Amino acid sequence: MTLEPVQLAIIFACLAAGGILKGATGAGAPILAVPAVAIIFDVKFAVMVMLMPNLLTNIWQGWSFRRHLLPPRFVLSFVGAGMLGALLGTLILAYFSQKSLDLVVAGAVVLYVALRLARPDWKISYPVATRLSLPAGLAAGVLQGAAGLSAPASITFLNAMRLDRQMFIATISLLFTGMSFFQILSLSYLGIFSVQSALISLLAMLPILAFMPVGAALACRLSRESFDRTILILLCFVAAKLVYDALMT
């Protein structure tokens, strides 16, 4: 794939915005980067771009916060189901039409925004969360594999548990690492993730890493509520554009 300078600039801006979000919240670069890149190109390309950043940044975060993991029973169920879901989602990515994938991403974004707005104070107790860990992980994996965007299941579920920052980052990083690893293996086996794709994906690390400190600095100056509200509004426009593109093609 040959990219024009303007296209490269657009990708850089999208990834930088994703890096800002990850730096501010500890997770969520794909929430902004995947839909935004998909608007300019397509969902498959957006998913390819985010594979290596997802894997490598979450390996680093997971190792840094490894002492704060939740109990093994929860982690094995949640992460194991996420890996299985990623394999199933990858088949959807490989064989569904571009229009369908656009609608999947748009639906995932809308679901994420709706859950955040409808139940901002919703809390799940740990015993209930343990029972829900398998279906939540499976849903997260399917969304990650098919659309590169597991947030409606993964981040919303862990947020509802009201985990502290260290536990949240440790758990979500391990989930993202497992899903990304299986996604890379399955997409490589299907011939979708090539050497060229891997190189582009590795280059995508640069703007994300460069702008994560910007997000951390913004988080210190803005209230978490204000920042979240801004991101949710932006995501609404992204989802609307994806739906428009899918229905008009």
C-alpha positions in Angstrom: 0.0 0.0 0.0 1.4 3.4 -1.1 0.3 6.3 1.1 0.3 9.9 0.1 1.8 12.6 2.4 -1.6 13.9 3.3 -2.8 10.4 4.2 0.3 9.8 6.4 -0.4 13.1 8.1 -4.0 12.1 8.8 -2.9 8.7 10.2 -0.3 10.5 12.4 -3.0 12.9 13.8 -5.4 10.0 14.5 -2.7 8.0 16.3 -1.5 11.1 18.2 -5.0 11.7 19.4 -5.2 8.0 20.5 -1.9 8.5 22.4 -3.3 11.5 24.2 -6.3 9.5 25.3 -4.2 6.6 26.5 -1.9 8.9 28.4 -4.8 10.6 30.1 -6.8 7.5 31.0 -4.3 4.6 31.0 -6.1 2.8 28.2 -8.1 3.5 25.1 -5.9 4.5 22.2 -8.0 2.3 19.8 -11.2 4.0 21.0 -10.2 7.1 19.1 -7.6 5.8 16.6 -9.4 2.9 15.0 -12.7 4.7 14.2 -10.8 7.8 13.0 -8.4 5.9 10.8 -11.4 3.8 9.5 -13.1 7.0 8.4 -10.2 7.8 6.0 -9.3 4.3 5.0 -11.2 1.2 6.1 -11.6 -0.9 9.2 -9.2 -3.7 8.1 -6.4 -1.1 7.6 -7.2 0.6 11.0 -7.1 -2.8 12.8 -3.7 -3.6 11.1 -2.3 -0.2 12.2 -3.1 -0.7 15.8 -1.9 -4.3 16.2 1.7 -3.7 17.2 1.0 -0.6 19.4 -1.7 -2.6 21.2 0.6 -5.5 21.8 3.8 -3.7 22.8 2.4 -0.9 24.8 0.3 -3.3 26.8 3.1 -5.7 27.4 5.0 -2.8 28.9 2.1 -1.6 31.0 1.2 -5.1 32.1 4.7 -5.7 33.3 4.9 -2.4 35.1 1.7 -3.0 37.0 2.0 -6.8 37.4 1.8 -6.7 41.2 -1.7 -5.3 41.0 -3.5 -8.0 39.1 -6.8 -9.3 40.2 -7.0 -12.9 41.6 -6.0 -15.7 39.1 -9.6 -17.1 38.8 -10.9 -13.9 37.5 -7.9 -13.2 35.3 -7.8 -16.6 33.7 -11.5 -16.5 32.9 -11.5 -12.9 31.6 -8.3 -13.0 29.5 -8.8 -16.6 28.3 -12.3 -15.8 27.0 -10.9 -12.6 25.4 -8.3 -14.6 23.4 -10.9 -17.0 22.2 -13.2 -14.1 21.2 -10.3 -12.5 19.3 -10.0 -15.6 17.2 -13.7 -15.5 16.4 -13.6 -11.8 15.7 -10.7 -12.2 13.3 -12.8 -14.5 11.2 -15.5 -11.8 11.0 -12.8 -9.3 10.0 -11.5 -11.6 7.3 -14.9 -12.5 5.7 -17.4 -9.8 6.3 -17.9 -6.9 3.9 -16.4 -3.5 4.5 -19.9 -2.0 4.9 -20.6 -4.5 7.6 -17.3 -3.8 9.4 -18.0 -0.1 9.3 -21.4 -0.7 11.0 -19.7 -3.0 13.6 -17.2 -0.3 14.5 -20.0 2.4 14.6 -22.2 0.1 16.7 -19.3 -0.6 19.1 -18.6 3.1 19.5 -22.3 4.0 20.0 -22.7 1.2 22.6 -19.7 2.4 24.5 -21.0 6.0 24.6 -24.5 4.9 25.5 -23.3 2.8 28.4 -21.1 5.6 29.7 -23.9 8.1 29.6 -26.7 5.9 30.8 -25.0 4.3 33.8 -22.1 6.6 34.8 -22.3 5.4 38.5 -23.1 1.7 37.8 -21.0 -0.7 39.9 -20.6 -4.5 39.8 -19.6 -6.3 42.9 -16.5 -8.6 42.7 -18.5 -11.9 43.1 -20.9 -10.8 40.3 -18.0 -9.7 38.2 -16.3 -13.0 38.6 -19.4 -14.8 37.2 -19.6 -12.3 34.3 -15.9 -12.4 33.5 -16.2 -15.1 30.9 -19.0 -13.6 28.7 -17.5 -10.1 29.2 -14.1 -11.3 28.0 -15.6 -13.2 25.1 -17.5 -10.1 24.0 -14.4 -8.0 24.3 -12.4 -10.4 22.2 -15.0 -10.6 19.4 -15.1 -6.8 19.2 -11.3 -6.6 19.3 -10.9 -9.2 16.5 -13.7 -7.8 14.3 -13.3 -4.1 14.8 -10.1 -3.5 16.8 -12.3 -1.9 19.5 -13.1 -3.9 22.6 -13.9 -0.9 24.8 -17.7 -1.4 24.9 -17.1 -4.7 26.7 -13.7 -4.5 28.3 -13.3 -1.0 29.6 -16.9 -0.6 30.5 -16.9 -3.9 32.4 -13.8 -3.1 34.4 -14.9 0.5 35.0 -18.1 -0.8 36.5 -16.1 -2.8 39.0 -14.7 0.5 40.2 -11.1 -0.8 40.3 -8.3 1.5 41.4 -6.0 2.7 38.6 -3.3 0.2 39.2 -5.6 -2.8 39.2 -7.4 -1.5 36.1 -4.2 -1.0 34.1 -2.8 -4.4 35.1 -5.9 -6.3 34.2 -6.8 -4.4 31.0 -3.2 -4.6 29.8 -3.0 -8.4 30.2 -6.3 -8.7 28.3 -5.2 -6.5 25.5 -1.8 -8.3 25.3 -3.5 -11.7 25.0 -6.1 -10.6 22.4 -3.5 -8.7 20.3 -1.1 -11.7 20.3 -3.9 -14.1 19.1 -5.1 -11.5 16.6 -1.6 -11.2 15.1 -1.2 -14.9 14.8 -4.6 -15.5 13.2 -4.4 -12.6 10.8 -0.9 -13.7 9.8 -2.2 -17.3 9.2 -5.0 -15.9 7.0 -2.5 -13.8 5.0 -4.0 -10.5 6.1 -1.2 -9.3 8.3 1.9 -9.1 6.2 5.5 -7.9 6.7 4.5 -4.5 5.2 1.5 -4.3 7.6 3.8 -5.1 10.5 6.2 -2.3 9.5 3.4 0.2 9.2 2.0 -1.0 12.6 5.4 -0.6 14.2 5.8 3.0 12.9 2.4 3.7 14.4 4.0 3.3 17.8 5.9 6.5 17.4 3.0 9.1 17.5 1.3 7.1 20.3 4.3 7.1 22.5 5.2 10.7 21.7 1.8 12.0 22.7 1.0 9.9 25.7 2.8 12.4 27.9 0.6 15.1 26.5 -2.4 13.2 27.6 -1.0 12.8 31.1 -0.3 16.5 31.3 -3.8 17.4 30.1 -5.3 15.0 32.7 -3.6 17.0 35.4 -5.1 20.3 34.2 -8.6 19.2 33.2 -11.2 17.3 35.3 -11.7 13.7 34.3 -15.3 14.5 33.7 -14.6 17.3 31.3 -12.0 15.2 29.4 -14.4 12.2 29.2 -17.2 14.4 28.0 -15.1 15.9 25.2 -14.0 12.4 24.0 -17.6 11.1 24.1 -18.8 14.0 21.9 -16.0 13.4 19.4 -16.8 9.7 19.3 -20.4 10.5 18.5 -19.3 12.4 15.4 -17.0 9.5 14.4 -19.8 6.9 14.8 -22.2 9.1 12.8 -19.7 9.4 10.0 -19.1 5.7 9.9 -22.8 5.0 9.7 -23.2 7.6 7.0 -20.4 6.1 4.9 -21.8 2.5 5.3 -25.3 3.5 4.3 -24.3 5.6 1.4 -22.0 3.0 -0.3 
